[in-house]
Amino acid sequence: HALIVENAAAPATVGKQVTFVPRHMAAGTLTAIAGRVAATATARYQSAVFATDTNTDVVRNVPGAYDLFAEVGAAVTYTLTPRISLTTSVENLLDRRYYLFYRNAGRLASGSMRVRF
């Protein structure tokens, strides 16, 4: 619990949650490899945070809010050669909508090629 325990300059903040520090966080990654293919699944959770030291910003789902969120993602990598691999990934797979000051972008898919020299 990241709480303000003493603050002579602003006594109203004592006992309040430290700004931008969530009360709860969790994350995990699972990777499976079979031959030339690697698959990865990720998950993360963060409780809501406060932007004010008095914790008065309690309105959620609006611009400027820092909402709680949970996201899952996935990626698949195929190794063409020892020096070249292709990856496709999706972040926020379930297309969750929340605010981290601004509204998040939603689901994001991407692809990449890695070349090692």
Secondary structure, 3 states (H helix, E strand, C coil): CCECCCCCCCHHHCCCECCCCCCCEEEEEEEEEECCEEEEEEEEEECCCCCCCCCCCCCCCCCCCECCEEEEEEEEEEEEECCEEEEEEEECCCCCCCEECCECCCCEEEEEEEECC
